[in-house]
């Protein structure tokens, strides 16, 4: 039997849909606002890729929702090597990771966000790991592009198709600063991952100061296209913030703001707010992809859920991006990972991105 480690942070990502911009220390508050756990389902989505090998595998995990429940729900044989507290804490993640490695796991699948990856660094995990993206902040290139890709990559490793490994950075943002619209990122260490550029996400790249003038031109073009009497949801990012700046509005850099006729209607909307506003009148969504990674949805903007995408439709989406940001993707498509396969498929295909004043570029979006 091949031994596969599975570690699930059961509260990871809960803060995203309710606008908390993270869940560190705020799981209880997220639940009060109506957030539901998302990491267990995303862990299960990854494990499904291993079902063809099910009879060959033993899943080493923590008990309950930290891994055992998810694996057993799909019929895998499990061995719980750690019993976490209730509610679970970061200390449980550290202790569980050490117990799983000490029990002989060949590889560790873990579901969470950048904070969870930090816990693995603290634990000193040396075996190869594959992150199942489930958190709000997922900047570290230790994560697969989507849950299904994490499972597929694990299968390749276990079959001996991916033997090479590499060191990948674990980055994290100070959540308190993030909620105050300040970006403070720090390198916490390195983890070993399988060397597969097609299934692992790239690290996030910041927008250089030299792009400020380009942002302003893109913002001017977008402002010209905004229709009177319609709502515009402005997603997070420096390119979209240039639109708010151009309109003379003080929005949020890292949240979702609502604009109508050049006026700020509401700041920092959560998923419920967005769905309510969409029902009021015709609404458009303005997004910019994450630099380096190319994610359009699913990284730091979980307020814009699959349900939001389906209600708006692809024809009500504007994408803003500098030519340099698109060029840096080196032909890779933009990515959508809302957790809703129907919504991700809806966004797939070709569309136009505004890249300057009177300028557009065809882009490809992949949701699978």
C-alpha positions as CSV (number, residue, x, y, z in Angstrom):
1,X,0.0,0.0,0.0
2,X,1.2,3.5,-0.9
3,X,0.8,5.9,2.0
4,X,-0.6,9.3,1.1
5,X,-0.9,12.1,3.7
6,X,-4.1,14.2,3.8
7,X,-4.4,17.3,5.9
8,X,-7.5,19.6,5.8
9,X,-7.8,23.0,7.5
10,X,-11.6,22.7,8.0
11,X,-12.2,26.5,8.3
12,X,-9.9,27.7,5.5
13,X,-11.6,30.0,3.1
14,X,-14.7,30.7,5.2
15,X,-13.9,34.4,5.4
16,X,-13.8,35.0,1.7
17,X,-17.4,35.0,0.7
18,X,-18.4,37.2,3.6
19,X,-15.8,39.8,2.9
20,X,-13.4,39.2,5.8
21,X,-10.4,38.8,3.4
22,X,-9.1,35.8,5.3
23,X,-10.1,33.5,8.1
24,X,-7.1,33.6,10.5
25,X,-8.6,34.0,14.0
26,X,-12.0,34.8,12.4
27,X,-13.7,31.5,11.7
28,X,-16.3,32.1,14.4
29,X,-17.1,35.5,13.0
30,X,-17.3,34.1,9.5
31,X,-19.8,31.5,10.6
32,X,-21.9,34.2,12.3
33,X,-22.0,36.0,9.0
34,X,-23.4,32.9,7.3
35,X,-20.1,31.5,5.8
36,X,-20.0,27.7,5.2
37,X,-16.9,25.5,5.2
38,X,-15.4,25.1,1.7
39,X,-12.2,23.2,2.3
40,X,-13.7,19.8,2.9
41,X,-15.5,19.8,-0.4
42,X,-12.4,21.0,-2.2
43,X,-10.3,18.3,-0.5
44,X,-12.9,15.7,-1.7
45,X,-12.6,17.1,-5.3
46,X,-8.9,16.5,-5.2
47,X,-9.2,13.0,-3.8
48,X,-11.6,11.9,-6.6
49,X,-8.7,12.0,-9.0
50,X,-7.1,9.2,-6.9
51,X,-10.2,6.9,-6.9
52,X,-8.8,4.7,-9.8
53,X,-5.9,3.9,-7.4
54,X,-8.1,3.5,-4.3
55,X,-7.2,-0.1,-3.6
56,X,-3.5,0.7,-3.6
57,X,-3.7,3.6,-1.2
58,X,-3.8,4.2,2.6
59,X,-4.6,7.7,3.6
60,X,-2.7,8.9,6.6
61,X,-4.6,11.8,8.2
62,X,-6.0,13.6,11.2
63,X,-9.3,12.4,12.6
64,X,-12.6,14.1,11.9
65,X,-12.9,17.0,9.4
66,X,-9.1,17.5,9.3
67,X,-8.9,14.7,6.7
68,X,-10.4,11.4,7.8
69,X,-14.1,12.3,7.2
70,X,-13.3,13.5,3.7
71,X,-11.3,10.4,2.7
72,X,-13.8,8.0,4.2
73,X,-16.7,9.7,2.5
74,X,-15.2,8.5,-0.8
75,X,-14.4,5.0,0.4
76,X,-10.6,5.3,1.0
77,X,-8.9,3.2,3.6
78,X,-7.6,5.6,6.3
79,X,-5.4,5.6,9.4
80,X,-5.9,8.6,11.7
81,X,-2.5,9.4,13.2
82,X,-3.5,12.5,15.1
83,X,-6.6,13.7,17.0
84,X,-7.1,17.4,16.8
85,X,-8.8,19.7,19.3
86,X,-12.3,21.1,18.7
87,X,-12.3,23.7,17.4
88,X,-9.0,23.0,15.5
89,X,-6.1,25.5,15.6
90,X,-2.9,26.2,13.8
91,X,-1.1,24.1,16.4
92,X,-3.2,21.1,15.3
93,X,-2.1,21.6,11.7
94,X,1.5,21.7,12.8
95,X,1.2,18.6,15.0
96,X,-0.9,16.7,12.4
97,X,1.6,17.4,9.6
98,X,4.5,16.0,11.7
99,X,2.5,12.9,12.7
100,X,1.6,12.2,9.1
101,X,5.2,12.5,7.9
102,X,6.5,10.4,10.8
103,X,3.9,7.7,10.0
104,X,5.6,7.2,6.6
105,X,3.6,9.3,4.1
106,X,5.2,9.5,0.6
107,X,3.5,12.7,-0.2
108,X,1.2,15.2,1.6
109,X,-2.0,16.7,0.1
110,X,-3.2,19.6,2.2
111,X,-6.2,21.8,1.8
112,X,-6.1,25.4,3.0
113,X,-4.6,28.8,2.2
114,X,-1.2,30.5,2.7
115,X,-1.6,30.4,6.5
116,X,-1.9,26.6,6.3
117,X,1.2,26.4,4.1
118,X,3.0,28.5,6.8
119,X,2.0,25.9,9.4
120,X,3.7,23.2,7.3
121,X,6.9,25.3,7.2
122,X,6.7,25.6,11.0
123,X,6.3,21.8,11.2
124,X,9.4,21.3,9.2
125,X,7.7,19.0,6.6
126,X,10.4,17.6,4.3
127,X,8.3,15.2,2.1
128,X,6.8,16.6,-1.2
129,X,3.5,18.4,-0.6
130,X,0.7,19.5,-2.9
131,X,-1.6,22.3,-1.8
132,X,-5.3,22.0,-2.5
133,X,-6.5,25.6,-2.9
134,X,-9.2,26.3,-0.4
135,X,-8.2,29.5,1.4
136,X,-8.8,33.2,0.7
137,X,-5.2,34.1,0.2
138,X,-3.5,31.6,-2.0
139,X,-0.4,33.4,-3.3
140,X,2.2,30.6,-2.6
141,X,3.2,28.5,-5.6
142,X,2.9,25.3,-3.5
143,X,-0.8,25.1,-4.5
144,X,-2.3,23.5,-7.6
145,X,-4.3,25.6,-10.0
146,X,-7.5,24.0,-8.7
147,X,-8.5,21.1,-6.5
148,X,-8.8,18.5,-9.3
149,X,-5.3,19.4,-10.5
150,X,-3.9,18.7,-7.0
151,X,-5.4,15.2,-7.1
152,X,-4.1,14.6,-10.7
153,X,-0.6,15.7,-9.7
154,X,-0.6,13.4,-6.7
155,X,-1.7,10.5,-9.0
156,X,1.2,11.3,-11.4
157,X,3.7,11.3,-8.5
158,X,2.4,8.0,-7.1
159,X,2.5,6.4,-10.5
160,X,6.2,7.5,-10.9
161,X,5.4,9.9,-13.7
162,X,6.6,12.9,-11.8
163,X,9.8,12.1,-10.0
164,X,11.5,15.5,-10.0
165,X,10.8,17.9,-7.2
166,X,11.7,21.6,-6.5
167,X,11.6,24.1,-3.7
168,X,8.7,26.5,-3.7
169,X,8.2,29.7,-1.7
170,X,5.6,30.0,1.0
171,X,4.4,33.6,1.1
172,X,1.7,35.1,3.3
173,X,0.0,38.5,3.8
174,X,-0.7,40.1,7.1
175,X,-4.5,39.8,7.3
176,X,-5.0,42.7,9.7
177,X,-3.1,45.0,7.3
178,X,-5.0,43.5,4.3
179,X,-8.3,44.4,5.9
180,X,-7.0,47.9,6.2
181,X,-6.2,47.9,2.5
182,X,-2.4,47.6,3.1
183,X,-0.5,44.8,1.4
184,X,2.3,43.4,3.6
185,X,3.8,40.2,2.2
186,X,6.5,38.1,3.8
187,X,8.5,35.0,2.8
188,X,8.1,32.4,5.5
189,X,10.1,29.5,4.0
190,X,10.2,26.8,1.4
191,X,8.4,23.5,0.8
192,X,9.2,20.7,-1.5
193,X,6.7,20.2,-4.4
194,X,6.6,18.0,-7.5
195,X,8.1,19.8,-10.5
196,X,5.0,20.3,-12.7
197,X,4.4,23.7,-14.1
198,X,1.1,22.7,-15.8
199,X,-0.7,21.8,-12.6
200,X,0.9,24.0,-10.0
201,X,0.1,27.7,-9.9
202,X,2.7,30.4,-10.3
203,X,3.7,32.8,-7.6
204,X,1.9,36.1,-7.4
205,X,3.7,39.1,-8.9
206,X,3.2,42.6,-7.7
207,X,2.4,45.4,-10.3
208,X,5.6,47.5,-10.8
209,X,5.3,51.3,-10.2
210,X,6.1,51.9,-13.9
211,X,2.7,50.5,-14.8
212,X,0.8,53.4,-13.1
213,X,0.4,55.4,-16.3
214,X,-0.9,52.3,-18.2
215,X,-3.4,51.7,-15.4
216,X,-4.6,55.3,-15.8
217,X,-5.2,54.8,-19.6
218,X,-7.0,51.5,-19.0
219,X,-9.2,53.2,-16.4
220,X,-10.0,56.0,-18.8
221,X,-11.1,53.6,-21.4
222,X,-13.3,51.7,-18.9
223,X,-14.9,54.9,-17.6
224,X,-15.9,55.8,-21.2
225,X,-17.8,52.4,-21.5
226,X,-19.8,52.7,-18.3
227,X,-23.5,53.0,-19.0
228,X,-25.8,55.4,-17.0
229,X,-28.2,53.8,-14.6
230,X,-26.2,50.6,-14.3
231,X,-24.3,49.1,-11.4
232,X,-20.6,48.3,-11.7
233,X,-18.9,45.9,-9.3
234,X,-15.3,46.8,-9.1
235,X,-13.1,43.9,-8.0
236,X,-9.8,44.0,-6.1
237,X,-6.5,44.9,-7.6
238,X,-4.3,47.9,-8.5
239,X,-5.6,48.1,-12.1
240,X,-9.2,48.3,-11.0
241,X,-8.3,50.7,-8.2
242,X,-7.0,53.1,-10.9
243,X,-10.6,53.1,-12.2
244,X,-11.9,54.2,-8.8
245,X,-9.1,56.8,-8.5
246,X,-10.0,58.1,-12.0
247,X,-13.6,58.6,-10.9
248,X,-12.4,60.4,-7.8
249,X,-13.8,57.6,-5.5
250,X,-12.2,56.2,-2.4
251,X,-12.9,52.5,-2.6
252,X,-11.1,49.4,-1.3
253,X,-7.9,48.1,-2.9
254,X,-8.6,44.5,-1.8
255,X,-12.4,44.4,-1.7
256,X,-15.4,44.6,-4.0
257,X,-17.0,48.1,-4.4
258,X,-20.2,49.2,-6.2
259,X,-20.4,52.2,-8.5
260,X,-23.3,53.8,-10.3
261,X,-23.1,56.9,-12.5
262,X,-19.7,57.9,-11.2
263,X,-20.7,57.6,-7.5
264,X,-19.7,55.1,-4.9
265,X,-22.8,53.3,-3.8
266,X,-21.3,50.7,-1.4
267,X,-17.8,49.7,-0.3
268,X,-16.4,46.2,0.4
269,X,-19.4,44.1,-0.5
270,X,-19.7,40.4,0.6
271,X,-21.4,37.7,-1.6
272,X,-24.8,38.3,-0.1
273,X,-24.5,42.1,-0.8
274,X,-23.5,41.4,-4.4
275,X,-26.4,39.1,-5.0
276,X,-28.9,41.6,-3.6
277,X,-27.5,44.4,-5.7
278,X,-27.6,42.3,-8.9
279,X,-31.4,41.8,-8.3
280,X,-31.9,45.6,-8.2
281,X,-30.8,46.5,-11.7
282,X,-28.5,45.7,-14.6
283,X,-25.0,45.0,-13.2
284,X,-21.6,44.6,-14.7
285,X,-18.4,43.2,-13.2
286,X,-15.0,44.7,-13.6
287,X,-12.0,42.4,-12.9
288,X,-8.2,42.3,-13.3
289,X,-6.2,39.0,-13.1
290,X,-3.6,38.4,-10.4
291,X,-0.1,39.2,-11.6
292,X,2.1,36.2,-12.4
293,X,-0.7,33.7,-11.5
294,X,-3.3,34.8,-14.0
295,X,-6.3,34.0,-11.8
296,X,-9.4,36.0,-12.8
297,X,-11.5,34.5,-10.0
298,X,-10.8,32.3,-7.0
299,X,-7.8,34.0,-5.5
300,X,-8.6,36.8,-3.0
301,X,-12.0,37.6,-4.5
302,X,-14.3,34.8,-3.3
303,X,-17.0,37.3,-2.7
304,X,-17.6,37.0,-6.4
305,X,-18.9,33.4,-6.2
306,X,-20.0,31.0,-8.9
307,X,-23.6,32.1,-8.2
308,X,-22.7,35.7,-8.9
309,X,-21.0,34.7,-12.2
310,X,-24.0,32.7,-13.3
311,X,-26.5,35.5,-12.5
312,X,-24.4,38.1,-14.3
313,X,-23.3,36.1,-17.3
314,X,-20.1,36.4,-19.3
315,X,-21.4,39.3,-21.4
316,X,-21.5,41.5,-18.3
317,X,-17.8,41.0,-17.4
318,X,-15.0,43.5,-18.2
319,X,-11.4,42.5,-17.8
320,X,-8.7,45.1,-17.3
321,X,-5.1,44.2,-17.8
322,X,-1.8,45.8,-18.9
323,X,-0.1,44.2,-21.9
324,X,2.9,43.4,-19.7
325,X,0.7,41.4,-17.3
326,X,-0.8,39.4,-20.1
327,X,2.6,38.9,-21.8
328,X,4.1,37.6,-18.5
329,X,1.7,34.7,-18.7
330,X,3.7,33.4,-21.7
331,X,0.6,32.1,-23.5
332,X,-1.0,30.5,-20.5
333,X,-4.8,31.2,-20.2
334,X,-6.4,33.3,-17.4
335,X,-7.9,31.0,-14.8
336,X,-11.3,30.7,-13.1
337,X,-11.6,28.7,-9.9
338,X,-14.8,29.7,-8.2
339,X,-15.5,26.2,-6.9
340,X,-18.6,26.1,-9.1
341,X,-17.9,24.0,-12.2
342,X,-20.8,25.4,-14.1
343,X,-19.7,29.0,-13.5
344,X,-16.1,28.2,-14.4
345,X,-17.2,26.5,-17.6
346,X,-19.4,29.6,-18.4
347,X,-16.3,31.8,-18.3
348,X,-14.2,29.5,-20.4
349,X,-13.2,30.5,-23.9
350,X,-12.2,33.7,-25.5
351,X,-13.0,37.3,-24.6
352,X,-11.6,40.7,-24.8
353,X,-9.5,42.5,-22.2
354,X,-9.1,46.3,-22.1
355,X,-5.3,47.0,-22.3
356,X,-5.2,50.7,-23.0
357,X,-7.0,53.8,-24.2
358,X,-9.0,52.5,-27.2
359,X,-7.0,49.2,-27.1
360,X,-8.1,45.6,-26.5
361,X,-6.5,42.2,-26.7
362,X,-8.1,38.8,-27.1
363,X,-7.6,36.5,-24.1
364,X,-8.4,32.9,-23.3
365,X,-10.0,31.9,-20.0
366,X,-9.8,28.4,-18.7
367,X,-12.2,27.1,-16.0
368,X,-11.3,23.4,-16.2
